[in-house]
């Protein structure tokens, strides 16, 4: 698999405090990476760095093998990174199609919206991730959708920018089992379309189920990397995390990236 | 993976949506019809006479030019209480230009431009300085009225010369027995319905009022959109001011003063909620008609003028209860 984006030896400090120190992290094309860590482990800093909100204090960012200088939100977007933050940035009283094209409306020369084009594109995006139903359509109001379906709106919107990597910040937090299953289906379909996903979660069972590679952050450093083949089940992952919490290290840690 | 909805389901959707999107103005229309029915039953003779409607049709259009832009402001999550003075000030500029002897068309251009600039001034001080819209625009209303009083020293400006002008023909000339301002108000309302639902500006106003943080994250320049609603309000207020002068051929230092409460009432009676993000332009226009007919209806029904305020308040409250029943806030 070709390498899509890579953070190489990246550190980020805020007023002398290191939020990330010498972190190396990469995402390949068409894979789902699970990013795990307690509060304050550096997950937020890492995804904000991916999104270009933070520029690294030191280290390199490589897009498809080439180092990119002056990392910024615009560069991140140009590289195909779309982040769905936890609040999802939706307008609940507006329709799905209006949310999908918020700030990026398709208009004619006079600024009037080409609704037909928008609806066609919305249907295509929604089909692509399997976000379809008989009880809602692109004109439905987002506030009437369930939590998992709202996540679907945010994911479909991220695809709209022709993203090659979608970063999902705690997409299943506070969702029921069936809603979580919906979000998993969307994520699987995103991957099936040849795109990559970084899945951040508190619930390790969720992350274990959906991701094929896991990166555990602890106090600003990468504490563990595992592929799904190396871990028999989610409980083994939790055991390793507990060991980390008590001893600060994990037995059998591999140093390979 | 499920496929797209089948054809019959899609067409039933369309009807449901059409009904849903028209729910707010339809509710207002129902209240208006009910109220008019009661008035007609109370005094059929008065409402058979064209003159009853004619008196309303002359002045009603003026408030439409205030109510429609005010709806954009309320939907954006703001409020403006300065429009009566902006209206008075812009109308004064119009009257002065005409009085000096320039073309009334130039006066119209000056009034519209100054209205937009005043709107920009009000909007910028509210949005960029982060002031409370309620308090800042109230202060602005007093201050601008003060400017009018200082400048005019309380004197009115008569502009009887415009009576024969081409501007008078264009703006207030009768067509099929109906005053021109009625057509202009109708055209303005229809245009603004499209602006609100079909244009990038209107859609962004709704997103900004719905959730400013989300709108900002998705790249909408939230503050600029907010200021634009105030500029639009200033433009509408200037238009209302010029129309009011064109109807009476005289400008009074109190021009615009009486419009604050009826205009605000019309927006909320029309079905636009106070919380922002959603609203109805057609509803606001219907709300303005409703408010305008209360006074006529109460008097025509044989009650003394002392009842007008009571019925004004009663109808505002009843409308709000009605809108509350069918439209809770979606979060």
Interface residues (C-beta under 8 A of the other chain):
Chain A: X85 X87 X88 X89 X90 X91 X92 X93 X94 X98 X102 X103 X104 X105 X107 X110 X111 X112 X113 X115 X123 X127 X130 X132 X133 X134 X137 X139 X141 X143 X144 X189
Chain B: X1 X2 X3 X4 X5 X9 X10 X13 X17 X194 X198 X199 X200 X201 X203 X204 X206 X207 X210 X211 X213 X214 X215 X217 X218 X219 X220 X277 X278 X329 X330 X331
